[in-house]
Amino acid sequence: MPRTAKKIECDSATKAELEKISNSQKTEHRLRRRARMVLGCIEGKRIKDIAEETGEQKDVIIKWRDRFALKGIAGLKDEARPGKPIIYDAEWERKVLEKLDEKPPGNLARWDSVVLARELLTSEDAVQRFLQREGIQLARLRTWCISTDPEFAAKAVDIIGLYLNPPENAIVISVDEKPSIQALSRRVGVVKTSNGKIVRAVKSTYKRNGTQNLFAALEVATGALHGKTTKTKKRVDFLGFMDDLLKELDIDEDTEIHAIMDNYCIHKRCDEWLQMHRNVTFHYTPTSASWLNQVEIWFNIMTRKILKGASFDSTSELSEAISGYIDAYNENAQPFVWKKREVRGSQIKDKLSNLRG
């Protein structure tokens, strides 16, 4: 007959503390396990049932039950063991930092706490606590592009000036294209995960139904978006979009149009078109500085809102979804409060010790 857990009584505050320990991701894993065993005993469950729920051995459950009954929550902690204790002092921390400057073993791309602890023959928990305290995040990665354009300053000042202080009787627009948007057919819906959370679900297999290109122009002052989908993204498509844009804006010939765009080839060699539209001026961003183009912000929003995890059975369905989203977006369009965090190339260091030195 399965043994019934010895009846353990505790006050509500102690039980609440046990539940907090068992659910906290910041608590050591072994303490969370022990708290769950004890909670099962407090609830009067059988030793067999607790073992099945937690995956622990019956004798282990009895051990921590008795330790809790004798010493309370303090009994769940390990007792002092014989032998010289490990001292996590400044010398130990120095060794951890020095190891991080070395190349990881086994052709690994980066260190992690498991490999680091194994190489140093030390505690993984201690390594994790030290890295957290020092703000060292081994898994996170940040990338950015440093422009080497010799005219970067002049071009950046020109564009930022248009954002912050546009000319009178002029419209500033930010223009770009999002190419090769795939129309993918796939099953989408929702699922309930093992932890009880309900999340969106997307089947991993899909059918490709072609691609569409999207030309977009953002009115900087109002936030209104003008867009057009095309099969291709040739210069003739770009200039056709610009013609349609001028008709949509419905302006007189005295109104200046300042169009901010990148250095993509179809944006260049448009002299003949510009001669026919004397009120339009193209302003090119510096090379490797697409972040100066505000319409890129809108592309990110649109991607999250209608493309990520979506299903389209044809390119025409994809185009209709994009067009419908643009119409809905423009009903509440607001200008972006544009800012860019400063990043200096000299901040990049090859080793951790060089960054901390």
BALOBA-1460 file (C-alpha; in Angstrom, 3 decimals):
// residues 357
<rec num="1" residu="m" x="0.000" y="0.000" z="0.000"/>
<rec num="2" residu="p" x="1.434" y="3.430" z="-0.882"/>
<rec num="3" residu="r" x="2.607" y="5.377" z="2.106"/>
<rec num="4" residu="t" x="0.651" y="8.476" z="3.057"/>
<rec num="5" residu="a" x="2.731" y="11.570" z="3.701"/>
<rec num="6" residu="k" x="3.146" y="12.382" z="7.359"/>
<rec num="7" residu="k" x="0.787" y="15.219" z="8.266"/>
<rec num="8" residu="i" x="2.713" y="18.497" z="8.404"/>
<rec num="9" residu="e" x="1.196" y="21.642" z="9.723"/>
<rec num="10" residu="c" x="2.403" y="25.168" z="9.036"/>
<rec num="11" residu="d" x="0.937" y="28.621" z="9.164"/>
<rec num="12" residu="s" x="-0.362" y="30.422" z="6.072"/>
<rec num="13" residu="a" x="2.690" y="32.718" z="5.886"/>
<rec num="14" residu="t" x="5.082" y="29.767" z="5.791"/>
<rec num="15" residu="k" x="3.011" y="28.025" z="3.145"/>
<rec num="16" residu="a" x="2.933" y="31.200" z="1.067"/>
<rec num="17" residu="e" x="6.712" y="31.434" z="1.326"/>
<rec num="18" residu="l" x="7.041" y="27.814" z="0.167"/>
<rec num="19" residu="e" x="4.820" y="28.525" z="-2.832"/>
<rec num="20" residu="k" x="6.900" y="31.597" z="-3.646"/>
<rec num="21" residu="i" x="10.088" y="29.550" z="-3.529"/>
<rec num="22" residu="s" x="8.625" y="26.776" z="-5.688"/>
<rec num="23" residu="n" x="7.533" y="29.225" z="-8.419"/>
<rec num="24" residu="s" x="10.453" y="31.667" z="-8.411"/>
<rec num="25" residu="q" x="12.797" y="31.455" z="-11.379"/>
<rec num="26" residu="k" x="15.472" y="33.288" z="-9.393"/>
<rec num="27" residu="t" x="15.593" y="30.656" z="-6.638"/>
<rec num="28" residu="e" x="18.068" y="27.786" z="-6.910"/>
<rec num="29" residu="h" x="16.563" y="24.815" z="-8.721"/>
<rec num="30" residu="r" x="17.216" y="22.409" z="-5.835"/>
<rec num="31" residu="l" x="15.331" y="24.661" z="-3.371"/>
<rec num="32" residu="r" x="12.365" y="24.868" z="-5.755"/>
<rec num="33" residu="r" x="12.266" y="21.060" z="-5.978"/>
<rec num="34" residu="r" x="12.373" y="20.643" z="-2.215"/>
<rec num="35" residu="a" x="9.659" y="23.244" z="-1.677"/>
<rec num="36" residu="r" x="7.385" y="21.373" z="-4.102"/>
<rec num="37" residu="m" x="7.927" y="18.094" z="-2.241"/>
<rec num="38" residu="v" x="7.088" y="19.692" z="1.097"/>
<rec num="39" residu="l" x="4.001" y="21.418" z="-0.332"/>
<rec num="40" residu="g" x="2.740" y="18.049" z="-1.476"/>
<rec num="41" residu="c" x="3.164" y="16.690" z="2.043"/>
<rec num="42" residu="i" x="1.386" y="19.713" z="3.551"/>
<rec num="43" residu="e" x="-1.534" y="19.051" z="1.229"/>
<rec num="44" residu="g" x="-1.715" y="15.472" z="2.527"/>
<rec num="45" residu="k" x="-0.804" y="13.760" z="-0.733"/>
<rec num="46" residu="r" x="0.590" y="10.220" z="-0.772"/>
<rec num="47" residu="i" x="4.352" y="9.799" z="-1.097"/>
<rec num="48" residu="k" x="3.781" y="7.806" z="-4.290"/>
<rec num="49" residu="d" x="1.706" y="10.591" z="-5.859"/>
<rec num="50" residu="i" x="4.250" y="13.258" z="-4.928"/>
<rec num="51" residu="a" x="7.013" y="11.132" z="-6.446"/>
<rec num="52" residu="e" x="5.079" y="10.778" z="-9.708"/>
<rec num="53" residu="e" x="4.336" y="14.502" z="-9.882"/>
<rec num="54" residu="t" x="7.845" y="15.701" z="-9.091"/>
<rec num="55" residu="g" x="9.964" y="12.854" z="-10.473"/>
<rec num="56" residu="e" x="11.724" y="12.492" z="-7.122"/>
<rec num="57" residu="q" x="12.614" y="9.326" z="-5.227"/>
<rec num="58" residu="k" x="10.334" y="8.451" z="-2.302"/>
<rec num="59" residu="d" x="13.208" y="8.424" z="0.203"/>
<rec num="60" residu="v" x="14.241" y="11.917" z="-0.963"/>
<rec num="61" residu="i" x="10.728" y="13.219" z="-0.380"/>
<rec num="62" residu="i" x="10.658" y="11.734" z="3.138"/>
<rec num="63" residu="k" x="14.065" y="13.245" z="3.896"/>
<rec num="64" residu="w" x="13.030" y="16.825" z="3.043"/>
<rec num="65" residu="r" x="9.642" y="16.404" z="4.654"/>
<rec num="66" residu="d" x="11.319" y="15.486" z="7.928"/>
<rec num="67" residu="r" x="13.910" y="18.245" z="7.608"/>
<rec num="68" residu="f" x="11.120" y="20.801" z="7.098"/>
<rec num="69" residu="a" x="9.142" y="19.394" z="10.034"/>
<rec num="70" residu="l" x="12.218" y="19.813" z="12.237"/>
<rec num="71" residu="k" x="13.676" y="23.143" z="11.075"/>
<rec num="72" residu="g" x="11.036" y="24.790" z="8.870"/>
<rec num="73" residu="i" x="12.102" y="26.490" z="5.637"/>
<rec num="74" residu="a" x="15.689" y="26.720" z="6.886"/>
<rec num="75" residu="g" x="15.765" y="22.906" z="6.819"/>
<rec num="76" residu="l" x="15.455" y="22.912" z="3.036"/>
<rec num="77" residu="k" x="18.934" y="24.365" z="2.656"/>
<rec num="78" residu="d" x="22.008" y="22.162" z="2.423"/>
<rec num="79" residu="e" x="23.922" y="21.560" z="5.617"/>
<rec num="80" residu="a" x="27.562" y="22.537" z="5.805"/>
<rec num="81" residu="r" x="29.735" y="19.889" z="4.207"/>
<rec num="82" residu="p" x="33.201" y="18.825" z="5.277"/>
<rec num="83" residu="g" x="36.204" y="20.005" z="3.315"/>
<rec num="84" residu="k" x="37.557" y="23.354" z="2.249"/>
<rec num="85" residu="p" x="34.732" y="25.617" z="1.052"/>
<rec num="86" residu="i" x="34.993" y="27.311" z="-2.324"/>
<rec num="87" residu="i" x="35.689" y="31.006" z="-1.939"/>
<rec num="88" residu="y" x="34.242" y="33.169" z="-4.668"/>
<rec num="89" residu="d" x="36.612" y="36.042" z="-4.082"/>
<rec num="90" residu="a" x="38.250" y="38.633" z="-6.318"/>
<rec num="91" residu="e" x="40.775" y="36.066" z="-7.534"/>
<rec num="92" residu="w" x="37.973" y="33.717" z="-8.621"/>
<rec num="93" residu="e" x="36.217" y="36.581" z="-10.421"/>
<rec num="94" residu="r" x="39.465" y="37.467" z="-12.189"/>
<rec num="95" residu="k" x="39.758" y="33.900" z="-13.463"/>
<rec num="96" residu="v" x="36.215" y="34.004" z="-14.827"/>
<rec num="97" residu="l" x="36.893" y="37.253" z="-16.704"/>
<rec num="98" residu="e" x="40.201" y="35.957" z="-18.058"/>
<rec num="99" residu="k" x="38.524" y="32.787" z="-19.308"/>
<rec num="100" residu="l" x="35.953" y="34.899" z="-21.173"/>
<rec num="101" residu="d" x="38.801" y="36.502" z="-23.117"/>
<rec num="102" residu="e" x="39.878" y="33.085" z="-24.398"/>
<rec num="103" residu="k" x="38.366" y="31.307" z="-27.386"/>
<rec num="104" residu="p" x="35.573" y="28.918" z="-26.305"/>
<rec num="105" residu="p" x="36.388" y="25.202" z="-26.629"/>
<rec num="106" residu="g" x="34.975" y="22.838" z="-29.216"/>
<rec num="107" residu="n" x="34.678" y="25.521" z="-31.928"/>
<rec num="108" residu="l" x="31.813" y="27.151" z="-30.054"/>
<rec num="109" residu="a" x="30.823" y="30.628" z="-31.232"/>
<rec num="110" residu="r" x="30.480" y="31.991" z="-27.706"/>
<rec num="111" residu="w" x="30.780" y="31.107" z="-24.052"/>
<rec num="112" residu="d" x="27.804" y="30.202" z="-21.885"/>
<rec num="113" residu="s" x="27.607" y="29.637" z="-18.144"/>
<rec num="114" residu="v" x="27.575" y="25.830" z="-18.465"/>
<rec num="115" residu="v" x="30.754" y="25.668" z="-20.559"/>
<rec num="116" residu="l" x="32.402" y="28.386" z="-18.485"/>
<rec num="117" residu="a" x="31.741" y="26.542" z="-15.206"/>
<rec num="118" residu="r" x="32.980" y="23.256" z="-16.678"/>
<rec num="119" residu="e" x="36.223" y="24.804" z="-17.914"/>
<rec num="120" residu="l" x="36.863" y="26.475" z="-14.552"/>
<rec num="121" residu="l" x="35.764" y="23.425" z="-12.509"/>
<rec num="122" residu="t" x="33.444" y="25.662" z="-10.532"/>
<rec num="123" residu="s" x="29.756" y="26.099" z="-9.742"/>
<rec num="124" residu="e" x="27.450" y="27.010" z="-12.616"/>
<rec num="125" residu="d" x="25.162" y="28.849" z="-10.185"/>
<rec num="126" residu="a" x="28.101" y="30.917" z="-8.954"/>
<rec num="127" residu="v" x="29.076" y="31.789" z="-12.515"/>
<rec num="128" residu="q" x="25.531" y="32.820" z="-13.369"/>
<rec num="129" residu="r" x="25.234" y="35.002" z="-10.256"/>
<rec num="130" residu="f" x="28.549" y="36.711" z="-11.011"/>
<rec num="131" residu="l" x="27.679" y="37.392" z="-14.659"/>
<rec num="132" residu="q" x="24.280" y="38.755" z="-13.654"/>
<rec num="133" residu="r" x="25.831" y="41.025" z="-11.042"/>
<rec num="134" residu="e" x="28.377" y="42.352" z="-13.540"/>
<rec num="135" residu="g" x="25.756" y="42.855" z="-16.259"/>
<rec num="136" residu="i" x="27.530" y="40.473" z="-18.648"/>
<rec num="137" residu="q" x="24.981" y="38.879" z="-21.001"/>
<rec num="138" residu="l" x="26.669" y="36.171" z="-23.051"/>
<rec num="139" residu="a" x="23.645" y="35.247" z="-25.177"/>
<rec num="140" residu="r" x="22.525" y="38.725" z="-26.223"/>
<rec num="141" residu="l" x="23.874" y="40.227" z="-29.433"/>
<rec num="142" residu="r" x="23.665" y="43.767" z="-30.744"/>
<rec num="143" residu="t" x="24.438" y="44.733" z="-34.320"/>
<rec num="144" residu="w" x="24.551" y="48.043" z="-36.101"/>
<rec num="145" residu="c" x="25.974" y="49.483" z="-39.260"/>
<rec num="146" residu="i" x="28.637" y="52.185" z="-39.224"/>
<rec num="147" residu="s" x="28.483" y="54.379" z="-42.309"/>
<rec num="148" residu="t" x="31.795" y="54.978" z="-44.075"/>
<rec num="149" residu="d" x="30.287" y="57.520" z="-46.468"/>
<rec num="150" residu="p" x="32.790" y="60.424" z="-46.719"/>
<rec num="151" residu="e" x="29.821" y="62.794" z="-47.047"/>
<rec num="152" residu="f" x="27.964" y="61.291" z="-44.102"/>
<rec num="153" residu="a" x="27.829" y="64.481" z="-42.026"/>
<rec num="154" residu="a" x="26.567" y="66.687" z="-44.849"/>
<rec num="155" residu="k" x="23.910" y="64.190" z="-45.979"/>
<rec num="156" residu="a" x="22.763" y="63.475" z="-42.430"/>
<rec num="157" residu="v" x="22.467" y="67.184" z="-41.607"/>
<rec num="158" residu="d" x="20.455" y="67.740" z="-44.797"/>
<rec num="159" residu="i" x="17.956" y="64.971" z="-43.965"/>
<rec num="160" residu="i" x="17.655" y="65.713" z="-40.257"/>
<rec num="161" residu="g" x="17.135" y="69.360" z="-41.144"/>
<rec num="162" residu="l" x="14.185" y="68.357" z="-43.323"/>
<rec num="163" residu="y" x="12.713" y="66.405" z="-40.396"/>
<rec num="164" residu="l" x="13.162" y="69.106" z="-37.782"/>
<rec num="165" residu="n" x="12.767" y="72.282" z="-39.831"/>
<rec num="166" residu="p" x="11.113" y="71.621" z="-43.217"/>
<rec num="167" residu="p" x="10.926" y="74.460" z="-45.745"/>
<rec num="168" residu="e" x="7.719" y="76.487" z="-45.898"/>
<rec num="169" residu="n" x="5.163" y="75.528" z="-48.547"/>
<rec num="170" residu="a" x="6.840" y="72.150" z="-48.921"/>
<rec num="171" residu="i" x="6.046" y="68.493" z="-48.261"/>
<rec num="172" residu="v" x="8.735" y="66.151" z="-46.925"/>
<rec num="173" residu="i" x="8.244" y="62.485" z="-47.743"/>
<rec num="174" residu="s" x="10.269" y="59.420" z="-46.827"/>
<rec num="175" residu="v" x="10.340" y="56.900" z="-49.682"/>
<rec num="176" residu="d" x="11.504" y="53.304" z="-49.942"/>
<rec num="177" residu="e" x="10.442" y="49.877" z="-51.137"/>
<rec num="178" residu="k" x="10.002" y="46.544" z="-49.341"/>
<rec num="179" residu="p" x="10.849" y="43.895" z="-51.933"/>
<rec num="180" residu="s" x="10.012" y="40.212" z="-52.249"/>
<rec num="181" residu="i" x="7.158" y="40.033" z="-49.735"/>
<rec num="182" residu="q" x="6.139" y="36.386" z="-49.881"/>
<rec num="183" residu="a" x="2.528" y="35.254" z="-50.168"/>
<rec num="184" residu="l" x="2.670" y="32.093" z="-48.050"/>
<rec num="185" residu="s" x="-0.232" y="29.683" z="-47.547"/>
<rec num="186" residu="r" x="-0.058" y="27.942" z="-44.192"/>
<rec num="187" residu="r" x="-2.314" y="26.840" z="-41.408"/>
<rec num="188" residu="v" x="-2.592" y="29.363" z="-38.599"/>
<rec num="189" residu="g" x="-4.568" y="29.351" z="-35.369"/>
<rec num="190" residu="v" x="-4.047" y="29.020" z="-31.626"/>
<rec num="191" residu="v" x="-2.770" y="26.257" z="-29.340"/>
<rec num="192" residu="k" x="-2.620" y="25.622" z="-25.625"/>
<rec num="193" residu="t" x="0.908" y="24.878" z="-24.470"/>
<rec num="194" residu="s" x="2.012" y="22.448" z="-21.778"/>
<rec num="195" residu="n" x="2.181" y="25.248" z="-19.198"/>
<rec num="196" residu="g" x="-1.412" y="26.242" z="-19.888"/>
<rec num="197" residu="k" x="-0.629" y="29.353" z="-21.932"/>
<rec num="198" residu="i" x="-2.654" y="30.045" z="-25.071"/>
<rec num="199" residu="v" x="-0.483" y="31.262" z="-27.945"/>
<rec num="200" residu="r" x="-0.741" y="31.818" z="-31.690"/>
<rec num="201" residu="a" x="0.263" y="28.837" z="-33.802"/>
<rec num="202" residu="v" x="1.742" y="28.688" z="-37.303"/>
<rec num="203" residu="k" x="2.346" y="25.414" z="-39.108"/>
<rec num="204" residu="s" x="5.976" y="24.976" z="-40.132"/>
<rec num="205" residu="t" x="5.151" y="23.811" z="-43.668"/>
<rec num="206" residu="y" x="3.809" y="26.269" z="-46.214"/>
<rec num="207" residu="k" x="3.183" y="26.857" z="-49.921"/>
<rec num="208" residu="r" x="4.787" y="29.729" z="-51.805"/>
<rec num="209" residu="n" x="2.385" y="31.675" z="-53.997"/>
<rec num="210" residu="g" x="4.746" y="34.314" z="-55.382"/>
<rec num="211" residu="t" x="6.015" y="37.645" z="-54.140"/>
<rec num="212" residu="q" x="5.014" y="41.296" z="-54.208"/>
<rec num="213" residu="n" x="7.025" y="44.491" z="-53.979"/>
<rec num="214" residu="l" x="5.725" y="47.417" z="-51.947"/>
<rec num="215" residu="f" x="6.624" y="51.029" z="-52.664"/>
<rec num="216" residu="a" x="5.802" y="53.347" z="-49.775"/>
<rec num="217" residu="a" x="6.023" y="57.075" z="-49.086"/>
<rec num="218" residu="l" x="5.537" y="58.489" z="-45.603"/>
<rec num="219" residu="e" x="4.452" y="62.108" z="-45.167"/>
<rec num="220" residu="v" x="6.766" y="63.180" z="-42.368"/>
<rec num="221" residu="a" x="4.566" y="66.033" z="-41.116"/>
<rec num="222" residu="t" x="1.322" y="64.056" z="-40.865"/>
<rec num="223" residu="g" x="2.377" y="60.403" z="-40.697"/>
<rec num="224" residu="a" x="0.098" y="59.542" z="-43.636"/>
<rec num="225" residu="l" x="1.292" y="56.616" z="-45.738"/>
<rec num="226" residu="h" x="1.007" y="56.188" z="-49.508"/>
<rec num="227" residu="g" x="1.695" y="52.734" z="-50.894"/>
<rec num="228" residu="k" x="1.592" y="50.722" z="-54.104"/>
<rec num="229" residu="t" x="2.276" y="47.017" z="-54.685"/>
<rec num="230" residu="t" x="3.999" y="45.877" z="-57.870"/>
<rec num="231" residu="k" x="5.282" y="42.625" z="-59.323"/>
<rec num="232" residu="t" x="8.740" y="44.066" z="-59.914"/>
<rec num="233" residu="k" x="10.889" y="46.848" z="-58.464"/>
<rec num="234" residu="k" x="12.471" y="48.312" z="-61.568"/>
<rec num="235" residu="r" x="13.102" y="52.003" z="-62.143"/>
<rec num="236" residu="v" x="9.971" y="52.246" z="-64.267"/>
<rec num="237" residu="d" x="7.955" y="50.862" z="-61.332"/>
<rec num="238" residu="f" x="9.528" y="53.376" z="-58.949"/>
<rec num="239" residu="l" x="8.861" y="56.357" z="-61.225"/>
<rec num="240" residu="g" x="5.335" y="55.098" z="-61.853"/>
<rec num="241" residu="f" x="4.803" y="55.081" z="-58.087"/>
<rec num="242" residu="m" x="6.156" y="58.620" z="-57.850"/>
<rec num="243" residu="d" x="3.731" y="59.749" z="-60.588"/>
<rec num="244" residu="d" x="0.815" y="58.183" z="-58.706"/>
<rec num="245" residu="l" x="2.052" y="59.762" z="-55.466"/>
<rec num="246" residu="l" x="2.042" y="63.277" z="-56.933"/>
<rec num="247" residu="k" x="-1.540" y="62.736" z="-58.139"/>
<rec num="248" residu="e" x="-2.595" y="61.553" z="-54.677"/>
<rec num="249" residu="l" x="-0.996" y="64.547" z="-53.005"/>
<rec num="250" residu="d" x="-2.982" y="66.799" z="-55.378"/>
<rec num="251" residu="i" x="-0.682" y="69.791" z="-55.055"/>
<rec num="252" residu="d" x="0.055" y="72.729" z="-57.294"/>
<rec num="253" residu="e" x="3.345" y="73.115" z="-59.113"/>
<rec num="254" residu="d" x="4.590" y="75.721" z="-56.630"/>
<rec num="255" residu="t" x="4.580" y="73.229" z="-53.739"/>
<rec num="256" residu="e" x="8.001" y="71.719" z="-53.213"/>
<rec num="257" residu="i" x="8.378" y="67.981" z="-52.654"/>
<rec num="258" residu="h" x="11.470" y="66.798" z="-50.788"/>
<rec num="259" residu="a" x="11.805" y="63.017" z="-51.099"/>
<rec num="260" residu="i" x="14.204" y="61.222" z="-48.760"/>
<rec num="261" residu="m" x="15.437" y="57.860" z="-50.054"/>
<rec num="262" residu="d" x="18.419" y="55.534" z="-49.995"/>
<rec num="263" residu="n" x="21.030" y="54.973" z="-52.685"/>
<rec num="264" residu="y" x="19.400" y="51.971" z="-54.351"/>
<rec num="265" residu="c" x="20.059" y="51.900" z="-58.093"/>
<rec num="266" residu="i" x="16.447" y="52.539" z="-59.187"/>
<rec num="267" residu="h" x="16.454" y="55.789" z="-57.198"/>
<rec num="268" residu="k" x="19.382" y="57.086" z="-59.238"/>
<rec num="269" residu="r" x="19.589" y="58.191" z="-62.876"/>
<rec num="270" residu="c" x="16.144" y="59.767" z="-62.698"/>
<rec num="271" residu="d" x="17.292" y="63.087" z="-64.188"/>
<rec num="272" residu="e" x="14.768" y="63.033" z="-67.030"/>
<rec num="273" residu="w" x="11.868" y="62.496" z="-64.615"/>
<rec num="274" residu="l" x="13.168" y="65.198" z="-62.263"/>
<rec num="275" residu="q" x="13.443" y="67.639" z="-65.185"/>
<rec num="276" residu="m" x="9.726" y="67.061" z="-65.801"/>
<rec num="277" residu="h" x="8.937" y="67.633" z="-62.109"/>
<rec num="278" residu="r" x="10.999" y="70.669" z="-61.140"/>
<rec num="279" residu="n" x="9.298" y="70.965" z="-57.760"/>
<rec num="280" residu="v" x="10.608" y="67.542" z="-56.644"/>
<rec num="281" residu="t" x="14.041" y="67.127" z="-55.034"/>
<rec num="282" residu="f" x="15.598" y="63.782" z="-54.137"/>
<rec num="283" residu="h" x="17.678" y="63.636" z="-50.933"/>
<rec num="284" residu="y" x="19.831" y="60.526" z="-50.577"/>
<rec num="285" residu="t" x="20.753" y="59.019" z="-47.210"/>
<rec num="286" residu="p" x="24.429" y="58.218" z="-46.584"/>
<rec num="287" residu="t" x="25.512" y="54.704" z="-47.448"/>
<rec num="288" residu="s" x="24.809" y="52.151" z="-44.702"/>
<rec num="289" residu="a" x="22.471" y="54.594" z="-42.951"/>
<rec num="290" residu="s" x="18.986" y="53.362" z="-43.764"/>
<rec num="291" residu="w" x="17.970" y="54.246" z="-40.192"/>
<rec num="292" residu="l" x="17.827" y="57.889" z="-41.358"/>
<rec num="293" residu="n" x="14.797" y="57.004" z="-43.474"/>
<rec num="294" residu="q" x="11.606" y="57.260" z="-41.396"/>
<rec num="295" residu="v" x="9.542" y="54.986" z="-43.626"/>
<rec num="296" residu="e" x="11.677" y="52.085" z="-42.355"/>
<rec num="297" residu="i" x="9.856" y="52.495" z="-39.024"/>
<rec num="298" residu="w" x="6.515" y="52.051" z="-40.776"/>
<rec num="299" residu="f" x="7.786" y="48.956" z="-42.622"/>
<rec num="300" residu="n" x="8.619" y="47.372" z="-39.247"/>
<rec num="301" residu="i" x="5.147" y="48.168" z="-37.928"/>
<rec num="302" residu="m" x="3.445" y="46.805" z="-41.038"/>
<rec num="303" residu="t" x="5.504" y="43.605" z="-40.927"/>
<rec num="304" residu="r" x="4.480" y="42.909" z="-37.326"/>
<rec num="305" residu="k" x="0.825" y="43.805" z="-37.890"/>
<rec num="306" residu="i" x="-0.068" y="41.938" z="-41.087"/>
<rec num="307" residu="l" x="2.819" y="39.767" z="-42.320"/>
<rec num="308" residu="k" x="4.232" y="37.930" z="-39.318"/>
<rec num="309" residu="g" x="2.404" y="34.640" z="-38.872"/>
<rec num="310" residu="a" x="-0.144" y="35.407" z="-41.615"/>
<rec num="311" residu="s" x="-1.374" y="33.258" z="-44.497"/>
<rec num="312" residu="f" x="-2.114" y="34.402" z="-48.055"/>
<rec num="313" residu="d" x="-3.312" y="32.105" z="-50.823"/>
<rec num="314" residu="s" x="-2.283" y="34.473" z="-53.644"/>
<rec num="315" residu="t" x="-0.318" y="37.619" z="-54.349"/>
<rec num="316" residu="s" x="-3.586" y="39.468" z="-54.991"/>
<rec num="317" residu="e" x="-4.781" y="38.527" z="-51.492"/>
<rec num="318" residu="l" x="-1.475" y="39.769" z="-50.093"/>
<rec num="319" residu="s" x="-1.804" y="43.056" z="-51.999"/>
<rec num="320" residu="e" x="-5.368" y="43.543" z="-50.743"/>
<rec num="321" residu="a" x="-4.224" y="42.967" z="-47.156"/>
<rec num="322" residu="i" x="-1.452" y="45.559" z="-47.513"/>
<rec num="323" residu="s" x="-3.773" y="48.075" z="-49.163"/>
<rec num="324" residu="g" x="-6.447" y="47.549" z="-46.510"/>
<rec num="325" residu="y" x="-3.921" y="47.998" z="-43.734"/>
<rec num="326" residu="i" x="-2.665" y="51.267" z="-45.253"/>
<rec num="327" residu="d" x="-6.230" y="52.616" z="-45.391"/>
<rec num="328" residu="a" x="-6.870" y="51.645" z="-41.766"/>
<rec num="329" residu="y" x="-3.500" y="53.032" z="-40.656"/>
<rec num="330" residu="n" x="-4.153" y="56.403" z="-42.277"/>
<rec num="331" residu="e" x="-7.382" y="56.859" z="-40.336"/>
<rec num="332" residu="n" x="-5.304" y="57.466" z="-37.183"/>
<rec num="333" residu="a" x="-1.932" y="58.347" z="-38.669"/>
<rec num="334" residu="q" x="0.439" y="60.327" z="-36.478"/>
<rec num="335" residu="p" x="3.919" y="61.663" z="-37.266"/>
<rec num="336" residu="f" x="6.805" y="59.752" z="-35.744"/>
<rec num="337" residu="v" x="8.834" y="61.347" z="-32.974"/>
<rec num="338" residu="w" x="12.103" y="60.441" z="-34.609"/>
<rec num="339" residu="k" x="15.279" y="59.856" z="-32.624"/>
<rec num="340" residu="k" x="18.342" y="57.707" z="-32.945"/>
<rec num="341" residu="r" x="20.613" y="56.484" z="-30.178"/>
<rec num="342" residu="e" x="24.221" y="57.466" z="-30.757"/>
<rec num="343" residu="v" x="26.578" y="54.561" z="-31.403"/>
<rec num="344" residu="r" x="30.321" y="55.016" z="-31.827"/>
<rec num="345" residu="g" x="32.356" y="52.444" z="-33.701"/>
<rec num="346" residu="s" x="35.151" y="52.831" z="-31.155"/>
<rec num="347" residu="q" x="32.859" y="51.240" z="-28.566"/>
<rec num="348" residu="i" x="33.370" y="47.828" z="-30.177"/>
<rec num="349" residu="k" x="36.066" y="45.890" z="-28.311"/>
<rec num="350" residu="d" x="37.577" y="42.551" z="-29.246"/>
<rec num="351" residu="k" x="37.840" y="41.336" z="-25.660"/>
<rec num="352" residu="l" x="35.939" y="41.797" z="-22.429"/>
<rec num="353" residu="s" x="39.076" y="42.907" z="-20.608"/>
<rec num="354" residu="n" x="39.578" y="45.736" z="-23.108"/>
<rec num="355" residu="l" x="36.038" y="46.962" z="-22.557"/>
<rec num="356" residu="r" x="36.395" y="46.912" z="-18.766"/>
<rec num="357" residu="g" x="39.912" y="48.341" z="-18.718"/>
